[in-house]
Amino acid sequence: MDTPDITHSLRPATQGLDYYWPGTSIKEACERYGLTPDQVVKMASNENPYGPSPMAVAAAGEALHRSAIYPSSRYDYAELTAALAAYAGVSPDLVAPGPGSETVARYLTHLFLESGTEVIVSAQSYDGHAIASRIMGAAVLSVAPRDYRCDVEAIVAAVTERTRIIWICNPDNPSGTMLTADETRRLVRSVPATTAVIFDEAYREFVDDPDYGDGLDLLLEGHRNVIVLRTLSKAFGLAALRIGYAIADPAICKSIDNIREPFNIAGPSCAAAMAAVNDDLAWSREVCANLRDERRRLEKSLAELGLGVVPSQANFVLVETGSDAVGLYERLMRHGIIVRLGSIWGYDTHVRITVGTPEQNDRLLEAMALELSA
């Protein structure tokens, strides 16, 4: 018999979880194929190919000189909250910032979940929400998508008296599809007011479909159980600085503030975020417009190569390769192009491609044409 050790005291809910694989890094690609960093283009993690907001970089650099001093909740965090609220078009009491929207999502699981509760997710969607929910001991029910889209009717049918959270990525990751305003309204109106409907809108700035179902509209209509998650990682290129926020009922924002760590957002990150949304909106809007244009070009060009393309409202495209997704993934990496395998979401014959700059997209399309004709 094994002698009990400290591992026997670990919470069962934290054991046996699937690790979220972040994809192949530039360094790994260089080591595997003898490439140098300047030869590699990473089109796998939905990062901003234009880099970070220039004004945000300048503000973060200046703030580094104050790194010996903790950020102030009364001043730094309050100013950040006000800046994010102004950017979102809401009052500050509806905003709760944090070190990345992923962390804010975990705060929400701490508020709503425990053993015996349930959450609902769309299967083959971003799995970070399911992992965070399982850590809190909640049961996770996955509802199969329909034609790459969240199945609203099936999600509503799956709700029970134990359902505390419904997680919806809109636009969805990895498919890039979206729910319409009619679908999001039907979902929220069909579930109990005691069930939180959390819309993860990480890719909101890349949407150009006028029928998009923005969860914020529903919150502002008075649905207090609607929570919206947004981030500065994508549109402002601040992924490494970890800035995200919830837009929610003031009581929920207050509860998040009560359970967060005292100094949860680093000073340079705080300064960068304020500069990004206060001073660099023109830069971000131009970048997002360029990426929307390039997304349309990429979709058209990939389809012309005979690939199946899922129409996207995000800064990436999910592509059906026909069969050999792993082989294509490896061959593209030999060209110095990193894409993401769809198999981690159950799309075994797909790859997900982040929209790059025009030059990066040209390079991808050239490599794709060579490999598909070989």
KAQUIHU-V602962 format. One record per residue. RES is the residue in one small letter. SS is DSSP state (hx for helix, st for strand, lp for the rest). PHI is phi in whole degrees, -180 to 180 (999 if undefined). Layout:
res = [RES/RES]
ss = [SS/SS]
phi = [PHI/PHI]
This chain:
res = [m/d/t/p/d/i/t/h/s/l/r/p/a/t/q/g/l/d/y/y/w/p/g/t/s/i/k/e/a/c/e/r/y/g/l/t/p/d/q/v/v/k/m/a/s/n/e/n/p/y/g/p/s/p/m/a/v/a/a/a/g/e/a/l/h/r/s/a/i/y/p/s/s/r/y/d/y/a/e/l/t/a/a/l/a/a/y/a/g/v/s/p/d/l/v/a/p/g/p/g/s/e/t/v/a/r/y/l/t/h/l/f/l/e/s/g/t/e/v/i/v/s/a/q/s/y/d/g/h/a/i/a/s/r/i/m/g/a/a/v/l/s/v/a/p/r/d/y/r/c/d/v/e/a/i/v/a/a/v/t/e/r/t/r/i/i/w/i/c/n/p/d/n/p/s/g/t/m/l/t/a/d/e/t/r/r/l/v/r/s/v/p/a/t/t/a/v/i/f/d/e/a/y/r/e/f/v/d/d/p/d/y/g/d/g/l/d/l/l/l/e/g/h/r/n/v/i/v/l/r/t/l/s/k/a/f/g/l/a/a/l/r/i/g/y/a/i/a/d/p/a/i/c/k/s/i/d/n/i/r/e/p/f/n/i/a/g/p/s/c/a/a/a/m/a/a/v/n/d/d/l/a/w/s/r/e/v/c/a/n/l/r/d/e/r/r/r/l/e/k/s/l/a/e/l/g/l/g/v/v/p/s/q/a/n/f/v/l/v/e/t/g/s/d/a/v/g/l/y/e/r/l/m/r/h/g/i/i/v/r/l/g/s/i/w/g/y/d/t/h/v/r/i/t/v/g/t/p/e/q/n/d/r/l/l/e/a/m/a/l/e/l/s/a]
ss = [lp/lp/lp/lp/lp/hx/hx/hx/hx/lp/lp/hx/hx/hx/lp/lp/lp/lp/lp/lp/lp/lp/lp/lp/lp/hx/hx/hx/hx/hx/hx/hx/hx/lp/lp/lp/hx/hx/hx/lp/st/st/lp/lp/lp/lp/lp/lp/lp/lp/lp/lp/lp/hx/hx/hx/hx/hx/hx/hx/hx/hx/hx/hx/hx/hx/lp/lp/lp/lp/lp/lp/hx/hx/hx/hx/hx/hx/hx/hx/hx/hx/hx/hx/hx/hx/hx/hx/lp/lp/lp/hx/hx/hx/st/st/st/st/lp/lp/hx/hx/hx/hx/hx/hx/hx/hx/hx/hx/hx/hx/lp/lp/lp/lp/lp/st/st/st/st/st/lp/lp/lp/lp/lp/hx/hx/hx/hx/hx/hx/hx/hx/lp/lp/lp/st/st/st/st/st/lp/lp/st/lp/lp/st/lp/lp/hx/hx/hx/hx/hx/hx/hx/lp/lp/lp/lp/st/st/st/st/st/st/st/lp/lp/lp/lp/lp/lp/lp/lp/lp/lp/st/hx/hx/hx/hx/hx/hx/hx/hx/hx/hx/lp/lp/lp/lp/lp/st/st/st/st/st/lp/lp/lp/hx/hx/hx/lp/lp/lp/lp/lp/st/lp/lp/hx/hx/hx/hx/hx/hx/lp/lp/lp/lp/lp/st/st/st/st/st/st/lp/lp/lp/lp/lp/lp/lp/hx/hx/hx/lp/lp/st/st/st/st/lp/lp/hx/hx/hx/hx/hx/hx/hx/hx/hx/hx/lp/lp/lp/lp/lp/lp/lp/hx/hx/hx/hx/hx/hx/hx/hx/hx/hx/hx/hx/hx/lp/hx/hx/hx/hx/hx/hx/hx/hx/hx/hx/hx/hx/hx/hx/hx/hx/hx/hx/hx/hx/hx/hx/hx/hx/lp/lp/lp/st/st/st/lp/lp/lp/lp/lp/st/st/st/st/st/lp/lp/lp/lp/hx/hx/hx/hx/hx/hx/hx/hx/hx/hx/lp/lp/st/st/lp/st/st/hx/hx/hx/hx/lp/lp/lp/lp/st/st/st/st/st/lp/lp/lp/hx/hx/hx/hx/hx/hx/hx/hx/hx/hx/hx/hx/hx/hx/hx/hx/lp]
phi = [999/-68/-78/-58/-132/-61/-66/-71/-95/-70/-63/-56/-65/-91/-104/75/-76/-75/-75/-79/-75/-80/96/-77/-89/-61/-62/-65/-62/-63/-67/-75/-122/66/-98/-105/-54/-73/-93/-111/-116/-93/-124/-125/-117/60/-82/-82/-71/-90/87/-82/-54/-59/-69/-66/-62/-63/-67/-65/-62/-65/-68/-59/-69/-109/-68/-79/-114/-65/-63/-99/-65/-73/-113/-58/-70/-67/-68/-63/-59/-64/-67/-66/-64/-63/-63/-81/80/-132/-81/-59/-71/-97/-122/-130/-81/-162/-79/100/-66/-62/-69/-61/-61/-69/-56/-65/-65/-67/-78/-108/-113/-162/-58/99/-96/-132/-129/-121/-129/-85/-62/62/-115/-53/-98/-62/-68/-65/-62/-61/-70/-65/-59/-86/90/-79/-84/-112/-105/-99/-106/-62/-75/-127/55/71/-119/-57/-94/-61/-62/-68/-65/-60/-66/-86/-70/-127/-68/-95/-73/-107/-138/-114/-97/-131/-88/-144/-62/-78/-122/-105/-79/81/-77/-134/-95/-82/-61/-66/-70/-67/-67/-64/-62/-66/-73/-98/-115/-61/-67/-88/-99/-75/-107/-105/-97/-86/-111/-59/-110/-56/-69/-96/-75/-129/-83/-65/-94/-58/-93/-80/-60/-61/-60/-70/-61/-71/-78/114/-82/-70/-87/-89/-129/-115/-109/-136/-146/-103/-69/-93/-65/-107/66/-110/-56/-75/-89/57/-130/-141/-160/-102/-115/-157/-54/-54/-65/-71/-61/-63/-65/-60/-62/-73/-103/-70/-67/-58/-125/-81/-114/-64/-55/-62/-66/-61/-64/-63/-63/-64/-65/-63/-85/-87/-120/-119/-66/-63/-62/-64/-65/-67/-61/-65/-64/-61/-70/-65/-62/-69/-62/-64/-65/-64/-59/-65/-69/-67/-63/-66/-83/91/-93/-84/-117/-86/-56/-116/-118/-117/-103/-152/-134/-92/-124/-85/-88/105/-161/-93/-65/-64/-62/-65/-57/-68/-68/-65/-66/-65/-84/83/-120/-100/-117/-115/-69/-79/-64/-67/-107/91/-96/-66/-105/-118/-128/-107/-120/-72/-69/-107/-71/-55/-67/-65/-67/-60/-65/-61/-64/-65/-66/-60/-62/-64/-72/-75/-94/-71]
